[in-house]
Amino acid sequence: MSVIGIGAVVTQLSSCAPMIVFKGEVQRKKISVPFSAFTEFNNMLIVRNDQLSFDILLIKKLDGTFTALEMKCSHQDNPLTANKTGLFCASHGSSFDFDGKVLKEPALLPIRKYNVEIENLAIQIIL
C-alpha cells in the first residue's frame, strides 16, 4: 500500500514541474530547436521569441515525430497554458488536445499547427 502512495506523490510532483522554456532565434522564417533541448523526462517545451506574439508548444511524440502548436486560443486570441494533459484558455475555459483539436468550447476551431522539419540535429519550426 505504501508503494502505491509514494508512486502517486511522485507522479503529482512531476506533473507540477514547470515546463522548460527555450528562447529561439528566428532565421529565414524558421526557429531551430536542438534535439538536446529535450530530455528523457521532458517531451514538451515552450519555444519563445520576442518577434512572435504567442509562444509555441513543441511536443515530441512517442513515435519520434514532433508537433508545434501556437499557444493562442482560436476563440478570442487569448494566450493558452499547457500542462501534461493539454492546452487551456484561462479567459473562457476552452481546452485543446496535443494535436490542436478542440476538447471544450467556446472555441470551435483548432489551434494553429506549424509545419516542422528535421535538419542538422534540430527541429525546424516553419513560421
Backbone atoms as SQL, in Angstrom:
CREATE TABLE atoms (id INTEGER PRIMARY KEY, chain TEXT, resi INTEGER, resn TEXT, atom TEXT, x REAL, y REAL, z REAL);
INSERT INTO atoms VALUES
  (1, 'A', 1, 'MET', 'N', 0.822, -1.195, 0.000),
  (2, 'A', 1, 'MET', 'CA', 0.000, 0.000, 0.000),
  (3, 'A', 1, 'MET', 'C', 0.865, 1.258, 0.000),
  (4, 'A', 2, 'SER', 'N', 1.931, 1.261, 0.789),
  (5, 'A', 2, 'SER', 'CA', 2.763, 2.460, 0.854),
  (6, 'A', 2, 'SER', 'C', 3.483, 2.721, -0.467),
  (7, 'A', 3, 'VAL', 'N', 3.806, 1.676, -1.230),
  (8, 'A', 3, 'VAL', 'CA', 4.462, 1.856, -2.523),
  (9, 'A', 3, 'VAL', 'C', 3.535, 2.600, -3.482),
  (10, 'A', 4, 'ILE', 'N', 2.259, 2.261, -3.470),
  (11, 'A', 4, 'ILE', 'CA', 1.296, 2.937, -4.331),
  (12, 'A', 4, 'ILE', 'C', 1.185, 4.409, -3.950),
  (13, 'A', 5, 'GLY', 'N', 1.162, 4.698, -2.651),
  (14, 'A', 5, 'GLY', 'CA', 1.074, 6.089, -2.193),
  (15, 'A', 5, 'GLY', 'C', 2.276, 6.905, -2.632),
  (16, 'A', 6, 'ILE', 'N', 3.476, 6.346, -2.549),
  (17, 'A', 6, 'ILE', 'CA', 4.685, 7.057, -2.966),
  (18, 'A', 6, 'ILE', 'C', 4.650, 7.310, -4.462),
  (19, 'A', 7, 'GLY', 'N', 4.234, 6.323, -5.230),
  (20, 'A', 7, 'GLY', 'CA', 4.138, 6.494, -6.679),
  (21, 'A', 7, 'GLY', 'C', 3.189, 7.618, -7.053),
  (22, 'A', 8, 'ALA', 'N', 2.076, 7.726, -6.350),
  (23, 'A', 8, 'ALA', 'CA', 1.121, 8.793, -6.641),
  (24, 'A', 8, 'ALA', 'C', 1.717, 10.159, -6.344),
  (25, 'A', 9, 'VAL', 'N', 2.478, 10.270, -5.256),
  (26, 'A', 9, 'VAL', 'CA', 3.105, 11.543, -4.904),
  (27, 'A', 9, 'VAL', 'C', 4.143, 11.923, -5.956),
  (28, 'A', 10, 'VAL', 'N', 4.968, 10.981, -6.387),
  (29, 'A', 10, 'VAL', 'CA', 5.980, 11.260, -7.402),
  (30, 'A', 10, 'VAL', 'C', 5.321, 11.713, -8.695),
  (31, 'A', 11, 'THR', 'N', 4.240, 11.063, -9.100),
  (32, 'A', 11, 'THR', 'CA', 3.527, 11.448, -10.308),
  (33, 'A', 11, 'THR', 'C', 2.968, 12.860, -10.179),
  (34, 'A', 12, 'GLN', 'N', 2.368, 13.185, -9.042),
  (35, 'A', 12, 'GLN', 'CA', 1.820, 14.515, -8.847),
  (36, 'A', 12, 'GLN', 'C', 2.921, 15.569, -8.874),
  (37, 'A', 13, 'LEU', 'N', 4.031, 15.291, -8.229),
  (38, 'A', 13, 'LEU', 'CA', 5.119, 16.254, -8.207),
  (39, 'A', 13, 'LEU', 'C', 5.678, 16.490, -9.603),
  (40, 'A', 14, 'SER', 'N', 5.871, 15.426, -10.373),
  (41, 'A', 14, 'SER', 'CA', 6.441, 15.595, -11.706),
  (42, 'A', 14, 'SER', 'C', 5.472, 16.311, -12.643),
  (43, 'A', 15, 'SER', 'N', 4.161, 16.148, -12.439),
  (44, 'A', 15, 'SER', 'CA', 3.210, 16.839, -13.303),
  (45, 'A', 15, 'SER', 'C', 3.105, 18.317, -12.953),
  (46, 'A', 16, 'CYS', 'N', 3.572, 18.724, -11.785),
  (47, 'A', 16, 'CYS', 'CA', 3.543, 20.124, -11.383),
  (48, 'A', 16, 'CYS', 'C', 4.835, 20.837, -11.757),
  (49, 'A', 17, 'ALA', 'N', 5.804, 20.117, -12.261),
  (50, 'A', 17, 'ALA', 'CA', 7.083, 20.728, -12.605),
  (51, 'A', 17, 'ALA', 'C', 6.889, 21.760, -13.705),
  (52, 'A', 18, 'PRO', 'N', 7.616, 22.878, -13.613),
  (53, 'A', 18, 'PRO', 'CA', 7.468, 23.896, -14.647),
  (54, 'A', 18, 'PRO', 'C', 7.967, 23.395, -16.002),
  (55, 'A', 19, 'MET', 'N', 7.352, 23.874, -17.053),
  (56, 'A', 19, 'MET', 'CA', 7.741, 23.477, -18.386),
  (57, 'A', 19, 'MET', 'C', 8.992, 24.255, -18.800),
  (58, 'A', 20, 'ILE', 'N', 9.878, 23.610, -19.526),
  (59, 'A', 20, 'ILE', 'CA', 11.099, 24.243, -19.999),
  (60, 'A', 20, 'ILE', 'C', 10.750, 25.270, -21.072),
  (61, 'A', 21, 'VAL', 'N', 11.377, 26.450, -20.985),
  (62, 'A', 21, 'VAL', 'CA', 11.201, 27.494, -22.000),
  (63, 'A', 21, 'VAL', 'C', 12.506, 27.595, -22.776),
  (64, 'A', 22, 'PHE', 'N', 12.406, 27.460, -24.102),
  (65, 'A', 22, 'PHE', 'CA', 13.564, 27.566, -24.991),
  (66, 'A', 22, 'PHE', 'C', 13.435, 28.870, -25.771),
  (67, 'A', 23, 'LYS', 'N', 14.416, 29.748, -25.624),
  (68, 'A', 23, 'LYS', 'CA', 14.415, 31.009, -26.378),
  (69, 'A', 23, 'LYS', 'C', 15.147, 30.774, -27.685),
  (70, 'A', 24, 'GLY', 'N', 14.394, 30.811, -28.779),
  (71, 'A', 24, 'GLY', 'CA', 14.951, 30.544, -30.095),
  (72, 'A', 24, 'GLY', 'C', 15.013, 31.793, -30.953),
  (73, 'A', 25, 'GLU', 'N', 15.933, 31.795, -31.884),
  (74, 'A', 25, 'GLU', 'CA', 16.084, 32.899, -32.829),
  (75, 'A', 25, 'GLU', 'C', 15.349, 32.570, -34.127),
  (76, 'A', 26, 'VAL', 'N', 14.695, 33.568, -34.705),
  (77, 'A', 26, 'VAL', 'CA', 14.047, 33.410, -35.999),
  (78, 'A', 26, 'VAL', 'C', 15.082, 33.700, -37.080),
  (79, 'A', 27, 'GLN', 'N', 15.307, 32.712, -37.935),
  (80, 'A', 27, 'GLN', 'CA', 16.209, 32.872, -39.074),
  (81, 'A', 27, 'GLN', 'C', 15.546, 32.263, -40.299),
  (82, 'A', 28, 'ARG', 'N', 15.396, 33.066, -41.329),
  (83, 'A', 28, 'ARG', 'CA', 14.756, 32.639, -42.580),
  (84, 'A', 28, 'ARG', 'C', 13.385, 32.009, -42.330),
  (85, 'A', 29, 'LYS', 'N', 12.607, 32.672, -41.479),
  (86, 'A', 29, 'LYS', 'CA', 11.235, 32.256, -41.153),
  (87, 'A', 29, 'LYS', 'C', 11.170, 30.872, -40.513),
  (88, 'A', 30, 'LYS', 'N', 12.219, 30.521, -39.760),
  (89, 'A', 30, 'LYS', 'CA', 12.263, 29.258, -39.019),
  (90, 'A', 30, 'LYS', 'C', 12.855, 29.513, -37.638),
  (91, 'A', 31, 'ILE', 'N', 12.446, 28.687, -36.693),
  (92, 'A', 31, 'ILE', 'CA', 13.098, 28.638, -35.388),
  (93, 'A', 31, 'ILE', 'C', 13.680, 27.245, -35.243),
  (94, 'A', 32, 'SER', 'N', 14.952, 27.173, -34.912),
  (95, 'A', 32, 'SER', 'CA', 15.648, 25.901, -34.769),
  (96, 'A', 32, 'SER', 'C', 15.755, 25.537, -33.287),
  (97, 'A', 33, 'VAL', 'N', 15.318, 24.319, -32.966),
  (98, 'A', 33, 'VAL', 'CA', 15.384, 23.813, -31.592),
  (99, 'A', 33, 'VAL', 'C', 16.215, 22.530, -31.610),
  (100, 'A', 34, 'PRO', 'N', 17.352, 22.516, -30.913),
  (101, 'A', 34, 'PRO', 'CA', 18.191, 21.313, -30.934),
  (102, 'A', 34, 'PRO', 'C', 17.521, 20.142, -30.218),
  (103, 'A', 35, 'PHE', 'N', 17.816, 18.934, -30.676),
  (104, 'A', 35, 'PHE', 'CA', 17.293, 17.735, -30.015),
  (105, 'A', 35, 'PHE', 'C', 17.662, 17.719, -28.539),
  (106, 'A', 36, 'SER', 'N', 18.817, 18.281, -28.212),
  (107, 'A', 36, 'SER', 'CA', 19.297, 18.272, -26.822),
  (108, 'A', 36, 'SER', 'C', 18.415, 19.088, -25.881),
  (109, 'A', 37, 'ALA', 'N', 17.500, 19.896, -26.413),
  (110, 'A', 37, 'ALA', 'CA', 16.579, 20.651, -25.560),
  (111, 'A', 37, 'ALA', 'C', 15.580, 19.723, -24.867),
  (112, 'A', 38, 'PHE', 'N', 15.398, 18.526, -25.429),
  (113, 'A', 38, 'PHE', 'CA', 14.519, 17.526, -24.833),
  (114, 'A', 38, 'PHE', 'C', 15.339, 16.564, -23.991),
  (115, 'A', 39, 'THR', 'N', 14.749, 16.068, -22.916),
  (116, 'A', 39, 'THR', 'CA', 15.394, 15.059, -22.087),
  (117, 'A', 39, 'THR', 'C', 14.507, 13.822, -22.054),
  (118, 'A', 40, 'GLU', 'N', 14.994, 12.775, -21.433),
  (119, 'A', 40, 'GLU', 'CA', 14.171, 11.563, -21.345),
  (120, 'A', 40, 'GLU', 'C', 12.938, 11.784, -20.475),
  (121, 'A', 41, 'PHE', 'N', 12.959, 12.802, -19.622),
  (122, 'A', 41, 'PHE', 'CA', 11.825, 13.097, -18.747),
  (123, 'A', 41, 'PHE', 'C', 10.972, 14.253, -19.259),
  (124, 'A', 42, 'ASN', 'N', 11.405, 14.888, -20.340),
  (125, 'A', 42, 'ASN', 'CA', 10.727, 16.066, -20.835),
  (126, 'A', 42, 'ASN', 'C', 10.432, 15.911, -22.324),
  (127, 'A', 43, 'ASN', 'N', 9.154, 15.748, -22.670),
  (128, 'A', 43, 'ASN', 'CA', 8.780, 15.599, -24.072),
  (129, 'A', 43, 'ASN', 'C', 8.065, 16.831, -24.635),
  (130, 'A', 44, 'MET', 'N', 8.039, 17.917, -23.851),
  (131, 'A', 44, 'MET', 'CA', 7.411, 19.153, -24.307),
  (132, 'A', 44, 'MET', 'C', 8.240, 20.341, -23.848),
  (133, 'A', 45, 'LEU', 'N', 8.256, 21.376, -24.667),
  (134, 'A', 45, 'LEU', 'CA', 8.862, 22.619, -24.230),
  (135, 'A', 45, 'LEU', 'C', 8.181, 23.789, -24.905),
  (136, 'A', 46, 'ILE', 'N', 8.294, 24.942, -24.279),
  (137, 'A', 46, 'ILE', 'CA', 7.725, 26.163, -24.823),
  (138, 'A', 46, 'ILE', 'C', 8.828, 26.882, -25.585),
  (139, 'A', 47, 'VAL', 'N', 8.558, 27.214, -26.828),
  (140, 'A', 47, 'VAL', 'CA', 9.507, 27.943, -27.668),
  (141, 'A', 47, 'VAL', 'C', 9.063, 29.403, -27.672),
  (142, 'A', 48, 'ARG', 'N', 10.007, 30.277, -27.321),
  (143, 'A', 48, 'ARG', 'CA', 9.682, 31.698, -27.180),
  (144, 'A', 48, 'ARG', 'C', 10.641, 32.537, -28.013),
  (145, 'A', 49, 'ASN', 'N', 10.086, 33.583, -28.626),
  (146, 'A', 49, 'ASN', 'CA', 10.882, 34.557, -29.360),
  (147, 'A', 49, 'ASN', 'C', 10.144, 35.888, -29.294),
  (148, 'A', 50, 'ASP', 'N', 10.879, 36.979, -29.082),
  (149, 'A', 50, 'ASP', 'CA', 10.260, 38.296, -28.940),
  (150, 'A', 50, 'ASP', 'C', 9.539, 38.759, -30.203),
  (151, 'A', 51, 'GLN', 'N', 9.877, 38.206, -31.361),
  (152, 'A', 51, 'GLN', 'CA', 9.214, 38.582, -32.615),
  (153, 'A', 51, 'GLN', 'C', 7.837, 37.946, -32.756),
  (154, 'A', 52, 'LEU', 'N', 7.572, 36.902, -31.970),
  (155, 'A', 52, 'LEU', 'CA', 6.295, 36.194, -32.048),
  (156, 'A', 52, 'LEU', 'C', 5.313, 36.747, -31.021),
  (157, 'A', 53, 'SER', 'N', 4.068, 36.887, -31.411),
  (158, 'A', 53, 'SER', 'CA', 3.038, 37.372, -30.494),
  (159, 'A', 53, 'SER', 'C', 2.680, 36.322, -29.441),
  (160, 'A', 54, 'PHE', 'N', 2.801, 35.038, -29.804),
  (161, 'A', 54, 'PHE', 'CA', 2.451, 33.946, -28.899),
  (162, 'A', 54, 'PHE', 'C', 3.558, 32.893, -28.904),
  (163, 'A', 55, 'ASP', 'N', 3.722, 32.224, -27.766),
  (164, 'A', 55, 'ASP', 'CA', 4.679, 31.120, -27.672),
  (165, 'A', 55, 'ASP', 'C', 4.210, 29.956, -28.528),
  (166, 'A', 56, 'ILE', 'N', 5.128, 29.010, -28.734),
  (167, 'A', 56, 'ILE', 'CA', 4.836, 27.784, -29.467),
  (168, 'A', 56, 'ILE', 'C', 5.108, 26.608, -28.528),
  (169, 'A', 57, 'LEU', 'N', 4.192, 25.668, -28.462),
  (170, 'A', 57, 'LEU', 'CA', 4.412, 24.444, -27.699),
  (171, 'A', 57, 'LEU', 'C', 4.957, 23.394, -28.652),
  (172, 'A', 58, 'LEU', 'N', 6.175, 22.929, -28.393),
  (173, 'A', 58, 'LEU', 'CA', 6.801, 21.895, -29.218),
  (174, 'A', 58, 'LEU', 'C', 6.740, 20.580, -28.459),
  (175, 'A', 59, 'ILE', 'N', 6.144, 19.567, -29.086),
  (176, 'A', 59, 'ILE', 'CA', 5.884, 18.277, -28.444),
  (177, 'A', 59, 'ILE', 'C', 6.615, 17.179, -29.194),
  (178, 'A', 60, 'LYS', 'N', 7.369, 16.369, -28.459),
  (179, 'A', 60, 'LYS', 'CA', 7.999, 15.176, -29.028),
  (180, 'A', 60, 'LYS', 'C', 7.081, 14.002, -28.725),
  (181, 'A', 61, 'LYS', 'N', 6.555, 13.383, -29.783),
  (182, 'A', 61, 'LYS', 'CA', 5.622, 12.269, -29.611),
  (183, 'A', 61, 'LYS', 'C', 6.376, 10.948, -29.431),
  (184, 'A', 62, 'LEU', 'N', 5.669, 9.944, -28.973),
  (185, 'A', 62, 'LEU', 'CA', 6.282, 8.638, -28.716),
  (186, 'A', 62, 'LEU', 'C', 6.904, 8.014, -29.955),
  (187, 'A', 63, 'ASP', 'N', 6.344, 8.306, -31.137),
  (188, 'A', 63, 'ASP', 'CA', 6.873, 7.734, -32.374),
  (189, 'A', 63, 'ASP', 'C', 8.079, 8.516, -32.920),
  (190, 'A', 64, 'GLY', 'N', 8.536, 9.549, -32.172),
  (191, 'A', 64, 'GLY', 'CA', 9.704, 10.321, -32.580),
  (192, 'A', 64, 'GLY', 'C', 9.390, 11.516, -33.465),
  (193, 'A', 65, 'THR', 'N', 8.116, 11.726, -33.801),
  (194, 'A', 65, 'THR', 'CA', 7.742, 12.896, -34.582),
  (195, 'A', 65, 'THR', 'C', 7.492, 14.078, -33.638),
  (196, 'A', 66, 'PHE', 'N', 7.376, 15.264, -34.225),
  (197, 'A', 66, 'PHE', 'CA', 7.184, 16.475, -33.436),
  (198, 'A', 66, 'PHE', 'C', 5.956, 17.229, -33.918),
  (199, 'A', 67, 'THR', 'N', 5.285, 17.888, -32.972),
  (200, 'A', 67, 'THR', 'CA', 4.157, 18.752, -33.270),
  (201, 'A', 67, 'THR', 'C', 4.444, 20.110, -32.646),
  (202, 'A', 68, 'ALA', 'N', 4.179, 21.178, -33.402),
  (203, 'A', 68, 'ALA', 'CA', 4.367, 22.548, -32.913),
  (204, 'A', 68, 'ALA', 'C', 3.032, 23.274, -32.980),
  (205, 'A', 69, 'LEU', 'N', 2.556, 23.751, -31.835),
  (206, 'A', 69, 'LEU', 'CA', 1.253, 24.406, -31.749),
  (207, 'A', 69, 'LEU', 'C', 1.397, 25.834, -31.242),
  (208, 'A', 70, 'GLU', 'N', 0.720, 26.758, -31.900),
  (209, 'A', 70, 'GLU', 'CA', 0.698, 28.138, -31.423),
  (210, 'A', 70, 'GLU', 'C', -0.157, 28.184, -30.157),
  (211, 'A', 71, 'MET', 'N', 0.360, 28.829, -29.133),
  (212, 'A', 71, 'MET', 'CA', -0.335, 28.880, -27.850),
  (213, 'A', 71, 'MET', 'C', -1.287, 30.083, -27.812),
  (214, 'A', 72, 'LYS', 'N', -2.185, 30.129, -28.800),
  (215, 'A', 72, 'LYS', 'CA', -3.182, 31.189, -28.939),
  (216, 'A', 72, 'LYS', 'C', -4.548, 30.537, -29.112),
  (217, 'A', 73, 'CYS', 'N', -5.474, 30.890, -28.265),
  (218, 'A', 73, 'CYS', 'CA', -6.821, 30.321, -28.343),
  (219, 'A', 73, 'CYS', 'C', -7.514, 30.783, -29.620),
  (220, 'A', 74, 'SER', 'N', -8.172, 29.868, -30.290),
  (221, 'A', 74, 'SER', 'CA', -8.884, 30.180, -31.532),
  (222, 'A', 74, 'SER', 'C', -10.221, 30.864, -31.277),
  (223, 'A', 75, 'HIS', 'N', -10.611, 30.969, -30.018),
  (224, 'A', 75, 'HIS', 'CA', -11.884, 31.611, -29.692),
  (225, 'A', 75, 'HIS', 'C', -11.779, 33.137, -29.757),
  (226, 'A', 76, 'GLN', 'N', -10.869, 33.714, -28.962),
  (227, 'A', 76, 'GLN', 'CA', -10.720, 35.168, -28.961),
  (228, 'A', 76, 'GLN', 'C', -9.257, 35.585, -28.828),
  (229, 'A', 77, 'ASP', 'N', -8.355, 34.758, -29.347),
  (230, 'A', 77, 'ASP', 'CA', -6.927, 35.085, -29.427),
  (231, 'A', 77, 'ASP', 'C', -6.254, 35.348, -28.078),
  (232, 'A', 78, 'ASN', 'N', -6.696, 34.672, -27.040),
  (233, 'A', 78, 'ASN', 'CA', -6.045, 34.778, -25.734),
  (234, 'A', 78, 'ASN', 'C', -4.928, 33.751, -25.633),
  (235, 'A', 79, 'PRO', 'N', -3.923, 34.008, -24.779),
  (236, 'A', 79, 'PRO', 'CA', -2.843, 33.034, -24.621),
  (237, 'A', 79, 'PRO', 'C', -3.337, 31.750, -23.954),
  (238, 'A', 80, 'LEU', 'N', -2.704, 30.649, -24.339),
  (239, 'A', 80, 'LEU', 'CA', -3.016, 29.350, -23.747),
  (240, 'A', 80, 'LEU', 'C', -1.913, 28.951, -22.783),
  (241, 'A', 81, 'THR', 'N', -2.262, 28.120, -21.831),
  (242, 'A', 81, 'THR', 'CA', -1.275, 27.494, -20.957),
  (243, 'A', 81, 'THR', 'C', -1.289, 26.001, -21.248),
  (244, 'A', 82, 'ALA', 'N', -0.154, 25.369, -21.003),
  (245, 'A', 82, 'ALA', 'CA', -0.035, 23.938, -21.278),
  (246, 'A', 82, 'ALA', 'C', 0.369, 23.198, -20.017),
  (247, 'A', 83, 'ASN', 'N', -0.127, 21.971, -19.907),
  (248, 'A', 83, 'ASN', 'CA', 0.346, 21.058, -18.875),
  (249, 'A', 83, 'ASN', 'C', 0.450, 19.670, -19.499),
  (250, 'A', 84, 'LYS', 'N', 0.545, 18.665, -18.708),
  (251, 'A', 84, 'LYS', 'CA', 0.756, 17.308, -19.231),
  (252, 'A', 84, 'LYS', 'C', -0.472, 16.721, -19.919),
  (253, 'A', 85, 'THR', 'N', -1.633, 17.396, -19.838),
  (254, 'A', 85, 'THR', 'CA', -2.842, 16.826, -20.442),
  (255, 'A', 85, 'THR', 'C', -3.382, 17.611, -21.631),
  (256, 'A', 86, 'GLY', 'N', -2.911, 18.838, -21.851),
  (257, 'A', 86, 'GLY', 'CA', -3.402, 19.617, -22.973),
  (258, 'A', 86, 'GLY', 'C', -3.122, 21.092, -22.824),
  (259, 'A', 87, 'LEU', 'N', -3.817, 21.889, -23.633),
  (260, 'A', 87, 'LEU', 'CA', -3.685, 23.345, -23.607),
  (261, 'A', 87, 'LEU', 'C', -5.020, 23.934, -23.169),
  (262, 'A', 88, 'PHE', 'N', -4.945, 25.019, -22.366),
  (263, 'A', 88, 'PHE', 'CA', -6.147, 25.583, -21.769),
  (264, 'A', 88, 'PHE', 'C', -6.157, 27.093, -21.869),
  (265, 'A', 89, 'CYS', 'N', -7.342, 27.646, -22.044),
  (266, 'A', 89, 'CYS', 'CA', -7.532, 29.086, -22.074),
  (267, 'A', 89, 'CYS', 'C', -8.169, 29.500, -20.748),
  (268, 'A', 90, 'ALA', 'N', -7.435, 30.265, -19.958),
  (269, 'A', 90, 'ALA', 'CA', -7.947, 30.709, -18.665),
  (270, 'A', 90, 'ALA', 'C', -9.038, 31.764, -18.812),
  (271, 'A', 91, 'SER', 'N', -9.098, 32.441, -19.964),
  (272, 'A', 91, 'SER', 'CA', -10.072, 33.519, -20.146),
  (273, 'A', 91, 'SER', 'C', -11.510, 33.018, -20.263),
  (274, 'A', 92, 'HIS', 'N', -11.725, 31.956, -21.065),
  (275, 'A', 92, 'HIS', 'CA', -13.100, 31.499, -21.302),
  (276, 'A', 92, 'HIS', 'C', -13.287, 29.991, -21.140),
  (277, 'A', 93, 'GLY', 'N', -12.232, 29.258, -20.807),
  (278, 'A', 93, 'GLY', 'CA', -12.378, 27.845, -20.498),
  (279, 'A', 93, 'GLY', 'C', -12.204, 26.856, -21.632),
  (280, 'A', 94, 'SER', 'N', -11.856, 27.319, -22.823),
  (281, 'A', 94, 'SER', 'CA', -11.633, 26.376, -23.924),
  (282, 'A', 94, 'SER', 'C', -10.430, 25.493, -23.610),
  (283, 'A', 95, 'SER', 'N', -10.450, 24.275, -24.132),
  (284, 'A', 95, 'SER', 'CA', -9.289, 23.397, -23.989),
  (285, 'A', 95, 'SER', 'C', -9.055, 22.647, -25.296),
  (286, 'A', 96, 'PHE', 'N', -7.788, 22.246, -25.491),
  (287, 'A', 96, 'PHE', 'CA', -7.344, 21.625, -26.734),
  (288, 'A', 96, 'PHE', 'C', -6.447, 20.445, -26.420),
  (289, 'A', 97, 'ASP', 'N', -6.435, 19.452, -27.318),
  (290, 'A', 97, 'ASP', 'CA', -5.519, 18.328, -27.151),
  (291, 'A', 97, 'ASP', 'C', -4.170, 18.678, -27.777),
  (292, 'A', 98, 'PHE', 'N', -3.234, 17.734, -27.735),
  (293, 'A', 98, 'PHE', 'CA', -1.888, 17.990, -28.240),
  (294, 'A', 98, 'PHE', 'C', -1.788, 17.905, -29.764),
  (295, 'A', 99, 'ASP', 'N', -2.915, 17.731, -30.441),
  (296, 'A', 99, 'ASP', 'CA', -2.966, 17.859, -31.893),
  (297, 'A', 99, 'ASP', 'C', -3.636, 19.173, -32.287),
  (298, 'A', 100, 'GLY', 'N', -4.025, 19.976, -31.295),
  (299, 'A', 100, 'GLY', 'CA', -4.650, 21.269, -31.545),
  (300, 'A', 100, 'GLY', 'C', -6.157, 21.224, -31.667),
  (301, 'A', 101, 'LYS', 'N', -6.757, 20.049, -31.514),
  (302, 'A', 101, 'LYS', 'CA', -8.208, 19.910, -31.657),
  (303, 'A', 101, 'LYS', 'C', -8.928, 20.390, -30.390),
  (304, 'A', 102, 'VAL', 'N', -10.105, 20.964, -30.603),
  (305, 'A', 102, 'VAL', 'CA', -10.916, 21.475, -29.501),
  (306, 'A', 102, 'VAL', 'C', -11.448, 20.317, -28.669),
  (307, 'A', 103, 'LEU', 'N', -11.257, 20.406, -27.366),
  (308, 'A', 103, 'LEU', 'CA', -11.837, 19.441, -26.437),
  (309, 'A', 103, 'LEU', 'C', -13.031, 20.047, -25.699),
  (310, 'A', 104, 'LYS', 'N', -12.950, 21.366, -25.460),
  (311, 'A', 104, 'LYS', 'CA', -14.011, 22.042, -24.724),
  (312, 'A', 104, 'LYS', 'C', -14.220, 23.423, -25.326),
  (313, 'A', 105, 'GLU', 'N', -15.462, 23.752, -25.597),
  (314, 'A', 105, 'GLU', 'CA', -15.831, 25.062, -26.142),
  (315, 'A', 105, 'GLU', 'C', -15.766, 26.105, -25.032),
  (316, 'A', 106, 'PRO', 'N', -15.754, 27.389, -25.396),
  (317, 'A', 106, 'PRO', 'CA', -16.416, 28.004, -26.536),
  (318, 'A', 106, 'PRO', 'C', -15.623, 28.003, -27.843),
  (319, 'A', 107, 'ALA', 'N', -14.343, 27.688, -27.837),
  (320, 'A', 107, 'ALA', 'CA', -13.601, 27.629, -29.107),
  (321, 'A', 107, 'ALA', 'C', -14.234, 26.564, -30.003),
  (322, 'A', 108, 'LEU', 'N', -14.314, 26.869, -31.286),
  (323, 'A', 108, 'LEU', 'CA', -14.884, 25.928, -32.250),
  (324, 'A', 108, 'LEU', 'C', -13.852, 25.435, -33.248),
  (325, 'A', 109, 'LEU', 'N', -12.780, 26.192, -33.435),
  (326, 'A', 109, 'LEU', 'CA', -11.748, 25.857, -34.417),
  (327, 'A', 109, 'LEU', 'C', -10.493, 25.351, -33.722),
  (328, 'A', 110, 'PRO', 'N', -9.755, 24.461, -34.374),
  (329, 'A', 110, 'PRO', 'CA', -8.495, 24.004, -33.792),
  (330, 'A', 110, 'PRO', 'C', -7.486, 25.148, -33.721),
  (331, 'A', 111, 'ILE', 'N', -6.454, 24.979, -32.902),
  (332, 'A', 111, 'ILE', 'CA', -5.404, 25.990, -32.846),
  (333, 'A', 111, 'ILE', 'C', -4.394, 25.722, -33.955),
  (334, 'A', 112, 'ARG', 'N', -3.638, 26.760, -34.280),
  (335, 'A', 112, 'ARG', 'CA', -2.694, 26.695, -35.395),
  (336, 'A', 112, 'ARG', 'C', -1.590, 25.689, -35.126),
  (337, 'A', 113, 'LYS', 'N', -1.334, 24.870, -36.141),
  (338, 'A', 113, 'LYS', 'CA', -0.252, 23.890, -36.087),
  (339, 'A', 113, 'LYS', 'C', 0.802, 24.310, -37.104),
  (340, 'A', 114, 'TYR', 'N', 2.054, 24.439, -36.656),
  (341, 'A', 114, 'TYR', 'CA', 3.153, 24.790, -37.543),
  (342, 'A', 114, 'TYR', 'C', 3.743, 23.532, -38.175),
  (343, 'A', 115, 'ASN', 'N', 4.223, 23.654, -39.399),
  (344, 'A', 115, 'ASN', 'CA', 4.979, 22.570, -40.015),
  (345, 'A', 115, 'ASN', 'C', 6.351, 22.508, -39.364),
  (346, 'A', 116, 'VAL', 'N', 6.885, 21.296, -39.258),
  (347, 'A', 116, 'VAL', 'CA', 8.222, 21.098, -38.696),
  (348, 'A', 116, 'VAL', 'C', 9.042, 20.236, -39.642),
  (349, 'A', 117, 'GLU', 'N', 10.349, 20.458, -39.618),
  (350, 'A', 117, 'GLU', 'CA', 11.299, 19.651, -40.386),
  (351, 'A', 117, 'GLU', 'C', 12.445, 19.280, -39.463),
  (352, 'A', 118, 'ILE', 'N', 13.083, 18.157, -39.757),
  (353, 'A', 118, 'ILE', 'CA', 14.290, 17.757, -39.034),
  (354, 'A', 118, 'ILE', 'C', 15.474, 18.092, -39.930),
  (355, 'A', 119, 'GLU', 'N', 16.412, 18.859, -39.373),
  (356, 'A', 119, 'GLU', 'CA', 17.550, 19.311, -40.168),
  (357, 'A', 119, 'GLU', 'C', 18.728, 19.599, -39.233),
  (358, 'A', 120, 'ASN', 'N', 19.889, 19.029, -39.523),
  (359, 'A', 120, 'ASN', 'CA', 21.114, 19.307, -38.755),
  (360, 'A', 120, 'ASN', 'C', 20.945, 19.064, -37.253),
  (361, 'A', 121, 'LEU', 'N', 20.394, 17.904, -36.881),
  (362, 'A', 121, 'LEU', 'CA', 20.186, 17.528, -35.483),
  (363, 'A', 121, 'LEU', 'C', 19.321, 18.524, -34.712),
  (364, 'A', 122, 'ALA', 'N', 18.358, 19.120, -35.426),
  (365, 'A', 122, 'ALA', 'CA', 17.457, 20.069, -34.798),
  (366, 'A', 122, 'ALA', 'C', 16.083, 19.975, -35.436),
  (367, 'A', 123, 'ILE', 'N', 15.103, 20.438, -34.676),
  (368, 'A', 123, 'ILE', 'CA', 13.740, 20.538, -35.171),
  (369, 'A', 123, 'ILE', 'C', 13.578, 21.971, -35.670),
  (370, 'A', 124, 'GLN', 'N', 13.174, 22.117, -36.915),
  (371, 'A', 124, 'GLN', 'CA', 12.953, 23.437, -37.504),
  (372, 'A', 124, 'GLN', 'C', 11.451, 23.704, -37.505),
  (373, 'A', 125, 'ILE', 'N', 11.025, 24.746, -36.799),
  (374, 'A', 125, 'ILE', 'CA', 9.617, 25.151, -36.818),
  (375, 'A', 125, 'ILE', 'C', 9.480, 26.190, -37.925),
  (376, 'A', 126, 'ILE', 'N', 8.648, 25.872, -38.921),
  (377, 'A', 126, 'ILE', 'CA', 8.454, 26.746, -40.067),
  (378, 'A', 126, 'ILE', 'C', 7.391, 27.780, -39.720),
  (379, 'A', 127, 'LEU', 'N', 7.782, 29.030, -39.718),
  (380, 'A', 127, 'LEU', 'CA', 6.845, 30.097, -39.384),
  (381, 'A', 127, 'LEU', 'C', 6.152, 30.568, -40.640);
